[in-house]
Amino acid sequence: MLQGSKNEPFYRHIRNMMTKAGVPIESSKGEAHIGQHEINLKYGDALTSADRHILLKHGMKEMAIQQDYALTFMAKPHHDWTGSSGHIHLSLSDESGNTNYFYDEHETNGMSETMQHFLAGILAYTKDFSLFYAPYVNSYKRFVPDSWAPTNIVWSKDNRSSGYRIVGEGKGMRIENRIPGADFNPYLAYSAMLGAGLKGLEQKLPLSKEHIGNAYQSEEVPRIPATLYEAIDCWKNSTVVHEVLGEDVTLHYLHTAVVEQEQHNRYVSEFEIKRNFEQC
């Protein structure tokens, strides 16, 4: 209960400076682990939101350096710590912002037909685009059962154990993607969600039934890739990724992921040394 107060002088400095820099912060609070903090940015269009996301991360790191702190956006900074998430909230509206195409009061849960097809596309192609939600080897160490991170590709109404949570109503009806960690690139992750959702609309994909109960305990549902290796295979074998991003972008980020995995494979970790070298 005291961690938020303990670090408040630094957090307040971040909120004040980022607000002055044009990055509006709606709220912030202490999170599960020591030194872990949650910051919620005001919503905006996709490009504006991505710009704010990057400015926030860069600005926070600069402010931390100036005050002799170390700050990271790793998905899993330490095996004993709770992972750090990067939740994405998404809705579709007209240009005026007055009409939310995701809401229909006559439909079940208020989810319009547009939202149902859009969400169905996101669900169907989550594995295909997982490199944009979890880009590093470390990213996949956050996906632990019964943690704050989801492990299954299901949707629920206000259920934090599911990969996708439906929240809000009326103008506020939206999809919350709980899969990305704090390490994701917003430009890429937003592109993945929009591309997959639009494919769902184009193909009029039917939405699966809402998951009821603890999603961690479900066995007969699709799972988030467990490793970067698996995510690379999903990406490489996906026709949708090619259709949405084009060949050049697809091959570029495939190469990026392969290099990341190869670099990791060459490194001998402290865990391996302690486990296998008896003199340590």
C-alpha positions in Angstrom: 0.0 0.0 0.0 3.0 2.3 0.6 4.8 1.7 -2.7 2.8 4.3 -4.6 3.5 7.0 -2.0 7.2 6.0 -1.8 7.8 6.6 -5.5 5.2 9.4 -6.0 7.7 12.3 -6.3 9.2 10.7 -9.3 5.8 9.6 -10.8 4.4 13.1 -10.3 7.4 14.5 -12.1 6.7 12.1 -15.0 3.0 13.0 -15.2 3.7 16.8 -15.1 6.5 16.8 -17.7 4.7 14.4 -20.1 1.5 16.5 -19.9 3.6 19.6 -20.7 5.0 17.7 -23.7 1.6 17.0 -25.1 1.2 13.4 -23.8 -2.0 13.6 -21.6 -2.0 11.1 -18.8 -5.4 10.1 -17.4 -4.2 8.2 -14.3 -1.3 6.4 -12.8 -0.9 4.0 -9.8 1.4 1.6 -8.1 1.3 -1.9 -9.5 1.9 -5.4 -8.2 5.7 -5.4 -7.7 8.2 -3.0 -6.0 9.0 -0.2 -8.4 6.3 -1.3 -10.9 3.9 1.4 -12.0 0.9 1.7 -14.3 0.3 4.7 -16.5 -2.9 5.2 -18.6 -2.8 7.6 -21.5 -5.8 9.4 -22.9 -7.2 7.8 -26.0 -6.7 9.2 -29.5 -6.5 8.1 -33.1 -4.1 5.3 -33.9 -1.2 7.4 -35.1 -1.5 10.0 -32.3 -1.7 7.3 -29.7 1.4 5.5 -31.1 3.3 8.8 -31.1 2.3 9.4 -27.4 3.3 5.9 -26.5 6.9 6.3 -27.9 7.3 9.8 -26.4 6.2 8.5 -23.0 8.7 5.7 -23.0 11.6 7.8 -24.2 10.8 10.7 -21.9 10.5 8.5 -18.9 13.9 6.9 -19.6 15.5 10.4 -19.9 13.9 11.6 -16.7 15.0 8.4 -14.9 18.6 8.9 -16.0 18.6 12.5 -14.8 17.5 11.3 -11.3 19.9 8.3 -11.2 17.2 5.7 -11.6 17.1 2.6 -13.8 13.9 2.2 -15.8 12.9 -0.6 -18.1 9.9 -1.6 -20.3 10.9 -5.3 -20.4 8.0 -7.7 -20.4 9.7 -9.8 -17.7 12.6 -8.0 -16.0 13.2 -10.7 -13.4 11.8 -14.2 -12.9 10.6 -13.3 -9.4 8.8 -10.2 -10.5 5.3 -9.8 -12.0 5.5 -9.1 -15.8 4.8 -5.7 -17.2 1.9 -5.4 -19.7 1.0 -3.0 -22.5 -2.7 -3.2 -22.8 -4.3 -1.8 -26.0 -7.8 -0.4 -26.1 -9.4 -0.2 -29.6 -12.7 1.0 -31.0 -13.9 2.2 -34.4 -15.8 5.4 -34.9 -16.8 7.9 -37.6 -14.5 10.9 -38.3 -16.4 13.1 -35.8 -15.9 10.6 -33.0 -19.6 10.8 -32.2 -20.6 7.3 -33.5 -18.9 4.2 -32.1 -19.3 1.5 -34.7 -18.7 -1.2 -32.1 -21.9 -0.4 -30.2 -25.4 -1.6 -30.9 -27.9 -1.5 -28.0 -30.0 -4.2 -29.7 -27.2 -6.8 -29.9 -26.1 -9.1 -27.1 -23.7 -7.4 -24.7 -24.1 -4.2 -26.9 -21.6 -5.6 -29.4 -22.5 -4.5 -32.9 -22.2 -6.9 -35.9 -19.2 -4.8 -37.0 -17.5 -5.3 -33.7 -18.3 -9.1 -33.7 -16.6 -9.6 -37.1 -13.8 -7.3 -36.2 -13.1 -9.1 -32.9 -13.4 -12.5 -34.7 -10.6 -11.4 -37.1 -8.4 -10.3 -34.2 -8.9 -13.7 -32.5 -8.4 -15.7 -35.6 -5.1 -14.0 -36.5 -3.6 -13.4 -33.1 -1.0 -16.2 -33.6 -0.2 -14.9 -37.0 0.7 -11.4 -35.7 2.1 -12.4 -32.3 5.6 -11.1 -33.3 4.1 -7.6 -33.2 2.6 -8.2 -29.7 5.6 -10.0 -28.2 8.7 -9.2 -30.2 11.5 -10.6 -28.0 12.6 -13.8 -26.4 11.9 -12.2 -23.0 8.4 -11.3 -24.1 7.2 -14.9 -23.9 8.4 -15.3 -20.3 5.5 -13.1 -19.2 2.9 -15.6 -20.4 2.5 -17.6 -17.2 -0.7 -19.3 -16.0 -2.5 -17.6 -13.1 -0.5 -14.4 -13.5 -1.5 -11.0 -14.7 -0.8 -12.0 -18.3 -3.2 -14.1 -20.4 -2.2 -17.4 -22.0 -5.3 -18.2 -24.1 -6.8 -16.5 -27.1 -10.4 -16.0 -25.9 -12.7 -13.1 -25.3 -14.8 -12.2 -22.3 -16.9 -9.4 -21.0 -14.8 -7.8 -18.2 -12.7 -10.9 -17.5 -9.0 -10.2 -16.8 -8.0 -13.8 -17.3 -8.9 -13.7 -21.1 -6.6 -12.5 -23.8 -9.3 -10.0 -25.0 -11.6 -8.2 -22.6 -14.7 -6.3 -23.7 -15.2 -3.1 -21.7 -17.4 0.0 -21.7 -20.7 0.8 -23.3 -22.1 3.3 -25.8 -19.3 5.5 -27.1 -16.9 3.8 -24.7 -17.5 0.2 -26.0 -14.1 -1.2 -27.0 -11.8 -4.2 -27.2 -8.9 -4.4 -24.7 -6.0 -6.5 -26.0 -4.3 -7.8 -22.8 -1.7 -9.9 -24.7 1.1 -7.3 -25.5 3.8 -6.7 -22.9 5.3 -3.3 -22.1 8.0 -3.9 -24.7 5.8 -3.8 -27.8 6.1 -1.3 -30.6 2.8 0.6 -30.8 3.0 1.3 -34.6 3.4 -2.4 -35.3 0.9 -3.7 -32.7 -1.8 -1.3 -33.8 -1.2 -2.3 -37.4 -1.6 -6.0 -36.4 -4.9 -5.4 -34.6 -6.4 -3.2 -37.3 -5.2 -5.5 -40.1 -6.6 -8.6 -38.4 -9.8 -6.9 -37.5 -10.4 -5.6 -41.0 -9.8 -9.1 -42.3 -12.5 -10.3 -40.0 -14.9 -7.7 -41.4 -13.9 -8.5 -45.0 -14.4 -12.2 -44.4 -17.5 -11.7 -42.2 -15.9 -14.1 -39.7 -18.3 -15.4 -37.0 -17.5 -14.6 -33.4 -16.8 -17.4 -31.0 -18.9 -17.7 -27.8 -17.8 -15.6 -24.8 -15.5 -17.4 -22.5 -17.0 -17.7 -19.0 -14.9 -18.4 -16.0 -11.1 -18.7 -15.4 -9.5 -18.7 -18.9 -6.3 -20.1 -17.5 -8.0 -23.4 -16.7 -9.4 -23.8 -20.3 -7.8 -26.5 -22.3 -9.7 -26.7 -25.6 -9.0 -23.2 -26.7 -6.2 -21.7 -28.9 -3.2 -20.6 -26.9 -0.8 -17.7 -27.3 2.6 -18.8 -28.7 4.8 -20.0 -25.8 8.1 -19.0 -27.4 9.6 -16.7 -30.0 10.3 -19.9 -32.0 6.6 -20.7 -32.2 5.7 -17.1 -33.1 8.3 -17.1 -35.9 6.7 -20.2 -37.4 3.2 -18.7 -37.1 4.4 -15.6 -38.9 6.3 -17.4 -41.6 3.4 -19.7 -42.5 0.7 -16.9 -42.5 -0.9 -15.7 -45.7 -2.8 -13.0 -43.8 0.4 -11.3 -42.6 1.6 -11.1 -46.2 -1.8 -9.8 -47.3 -1.9 -7.1 -44.6 1.7 -6.0 -44.5 3.1 -6.8 -47.9 6.2 -9.0 -48.7 8.9 -6.5 -47.8 7.6 -5.7 -44.4 6.8 -9.3 -43.6 10.3 -10.5 -44.5 11.9 -7.6 -42.7 10.3 -8.4 -39.4 10.7 -12.1 -39.9 14.5 -11.5 -40.2 14.4 -9.3 -37.1 12.8 -12.0 -35.1 15.2 -14.7 -36.3 18.2 -12.5 -35.5 16.7 -11.9 -32.0 16.4 -15.7 -31.4 19.8 -16.5 -32.8 21.4 -13.9 -30.5 19.7 -15.4 -27.6 20.8 -18.9 -28.6 24.5 -17.9 -28.5 24.3 -16.5 -24.9 25.0 -18.7 -21.9 22.7 -17.5 -19.1 23.4 -17.3 -15.4 20.7 -19.9 -14.9 22.6 -22.4 -17.0 25.9 -21.8 -15.3 24.4 -22.2 -11.8 22.5 -25.3 -12.8 25.3 -27.1 -14.6 28.7 -25.8 -13.3 29.1 -27.3 -9.9 31.8 -24.8 -8.7 29.4 -21.9 -9.0 
